[in-house]
């Protein structure tokens, strides 16, 4: 599913944010990404969702070497990736329902199926009474749940989440974790970046730990 080989990443002429990153993730695996602020977690996720390319080394996704793929082919690969951004990136003039429905509509889904699935998912994350609300009228935690629902609605091959429980209470956080695990059981490869050590300890999944741009694999199931 994912392979990084000797990957280094720097912005402009600055120092490397990531240095000699090597790891392999098998299809259907579930990993946390941990580390202090500034360790490079967000940069690692950017490389994974193809927002940028490494300064050196090789990144392989879905069996393709993405460092060499023409830019025009990247959107097709991105459609296989669900992303929960830390700043949500919801479309402010669309309702919660329409934000979540967007990936299905872009892929040509039937409207009756979209209506059913989106309504069920928003209800499951506790937003049944906010289907028609626009993001600016929602709290930070509610926006976070809309963003998560949008990322998982199309059952992506790879799901990336940046601090997905940072704006919700413990009850909702546990519910969202169960959602990620259920999606993982259905075959999606899941990567969650988090500062929340209690979140990591709650689930027995391997960890990609970043410290000063250097990656360490932790956990018995971590791929090497």
WOBEL-V358502 format. One record per residue. N is the residue number from 1. SS is DSSP state (H for helix, E for strand, L for the rest). PHI is phi as a letter, one per 40 degrees, with the letter a starting at -180 (* if undefined). PSI is psi in radians with two decimals (999 if undefined). Layout:
# WOBEL-V358502
n | ss | phi | psi
N | SS | PHI | PSI
N | SS | PHI | PSI
This chain:
# WOBEL-V358502
n | ss | phi | psi
1 | L | * | -0.88
2 | E | b | 2.34
3 | E | a | 2.18
4 | E | b | 2.28
5 | E | b | 1.95
6 | E | f | 0.75
7 | E | c | 2.28
8 | E | b | 2.54
9 | E | a | 2.21
10 | E | b | 2.68
11 | L | b | 2.06
12 | L | g | -2.34
13 | L | c | 0.20
14 | L | c | 3.10
15 | L | c | 2.84
16 | E | c | 2.30
17 | E | c | -0.61
18 | E | b | 2.45
19 | E | b | 2.14
20 | E | f | 0.97
21 | E | c | 2.18
22 | E | b | 2.12
23 | E | a | 2.80
24 | E | b | 2.32
25 | E | b | 2.22
26 | L | c | 2.69
27 | L | d | 2.37
28 | L | g | 0.17
29 | L | c | 2.93
30 | E | b | 2.06
31 | E | b | 2.56
32 | E | c | 2.62
33 | E | b | 2.10
34 | E | b | 2.97
35 | L | i | 2.78
36 | L | c | 2.91
37 | L | d | 2.39
38 | L | g | 0.06
39 | L | c | -0.31
40 | L | h | 0.20
41 | H | c | -0.83
42 | H | c | -0.63
43 | H | c | -0.72
44 | H | c | -0.76
45 | H | c | -0.67
46 | H | d | -0.71
47 | H | c | -0.64
48 | H | c | -0.63
49 | L | c | 0.31
50 | L | g | 0.52
51 | L | c | -0.36
52 | L | a | 2.93
53 | L | b | 2.65
54 | L | c | 2.72
55 | L | c | -0.51
56 | E | a | 2.87
57 | E | g | -2.99
58 | E | b | 2.42
59 | E | b | 2.14
60 | E | b | 2.15
61 | E | b | 2.34
62 | L | f | 0.57
63 | L | g | 0.15
64 | E | b | 2.46
65 | E | c | 1.72
66 | H | c | -0.29
67 | H | c | -0.26
68 | H | b | -0.01
69 | L | c | 2.35
70 | L | d | 2.55
71 | H | d | -0.57
72 | H | c | -0.33
73 | H | c | -0.16
74 | H | c | -0.69
75 | H | d | -0.62
76 | H | c | -0.66
77 | H | c | -0.68
78 | H | c | -0.48
79 | L | c | -0.26
80 | L | c | 0.03
81 | E | b | 2.22
82 | E | c | 2.37
83 | E | b | 2.28
84 | E | b | 1.84
85 | L | c | 2.62
86 | L | c | -0.53
87 | L | b | 0.31
88 | L | g | -0.94
89 | L | f | 0.71
90 | L | c | 2.73
91 | L | c | 1.97
92 | L | c | -0.50
93 | L | c | -0.01
94 | L | b | 2.61
95 | E | c | 2.91
96 | H | d | -0.75
97 | H | d | -0.85
98 | H | c | -0.54
99 | H | c | -0.78
100 | H | c | -0.61
101 | H | c | -0.32
102 | H | d | -0.84
103 | H | c | -0.63
104 | H | c | -0.67
105 | H | c | -0.67
106 | H | c | -0.62
107 | L | c | 0.06
108 | L | g | 0.46
109 | L | c | 2.68
110 | L | c | 2.41
111 | H | c | -0.62
112 | H | c | -0.61
113 | H | c | -0.74
114 | H | d | -0.81
115 | H | d | -0.78
116 | H | c | -0.89
117 | H | c | -0.73
118 | H | c | -0.75
119 | H | c | -0.77
120 | H | c | -0.77
121 | H | c | -0.76
122 | H | c | -0.60
123 | H | c | -0.71
124 | H | c | -0.59
125 | L | c | 0.22
126 | L | g | 0.42
127 | L | b | 0.49
128 | H | c | -0.50
129 | H | c | 0.14
130 | H | b | 0.43
131 | L | d | -0.68
132 | L | c | 0.08
133 | L | c | 2.47
134 | E | c | 2.62
135 | H | d | -0.72
136 | H | c | -0.34
137 | H | c | -0.05
138 | L | c | 2.69
139 | L | c | 2.95
140 | H | d | -0.72
141 | H | c | -0.66
142 | H | c | -0.73
143 | H | c | -0.67
144 | H | c | -0.74
145 | H | c | -0.62
146 | H | c | -0.77
147 | H | c | -0.69
148 | H | c | -0.76
149 | H | c | -0.72
150 | H | c | -0.67
151 | H | c | -0.53
152 | H | b | -0.19
153 | L | d | -0.58
154 | L | c | 0.20
155 | L | f | 1.14
156 | L | c | 2.77
157 | L | c | -0.60
158 | E | b | 2.22
159 | E | b | 2.19
160 | E | b | 2.28
161 | E | b | 2.18
162 | E | b | 1.85
163 | L | f | 0.98
164 | L | c | -0.25
165 | L | b | 0.32
166 | L | c | -0.34
167 | L | b | 0.35
168 | L | b | 2.78
169 | L | c | 3.03
170 | H | c | -0.64
171 | H | c | -0.83
172 | H | c | -0.64
173 | H | d | -0.78
174 | H | c | -0.71
175 | H | c | -0.72
176 | H | c | -0.65
177 | H | c | -0.71
178 | H | c | -0.63
179 | H | c | -0.79
180 | H | c | -0.71
181 | H | c | -0.66
182 | H | c | -0.73
183 | H | c | -0.68
184 | H | c | -0.72
185 | H | c | -0.45
186 | L | c | -0.01
187 | L | h | -0.12
188 | L | c | 2.36
189 | E | c | 2.22
190 | E | b | 2.32
191 | E | b | 2.09
192 | E | b | 2.09
193 | E | c | 2.26
194 | L | a | 2.63
195 | L | c | -0.17
196 | L | c | 1.73
197 | H | c | -0.56
198 | H | c | -0.56
199 | H | c | -0.78
200 | H | c | -0.73
201 | H | c | -0.37
202 | H | c | -0.55
203 | L | b | 2.42
204 | L | c | 1.09
205 | L | b | 2.62
206 | E | c | 2.83
207 | E | b | 2.37
208 | E | b | 1.85
209 | E | b | 2.20
210 | E | b | 2.34
211 | E | a | 2.04
212 | L | f | 0.68
213 | L | g | 0.04
214 | E | b | 2.36
215 | E | b | 2.39
216 | E | b | 2.29
217 | E | c | 2.23
218 | E | b | 2.52
219 | L | h | 2.53
220 | L | c | -0.46
221 | L | c | 0.00
222 | L | c | 2.30
223 | L | c | 2.67
224 | L | b | 999
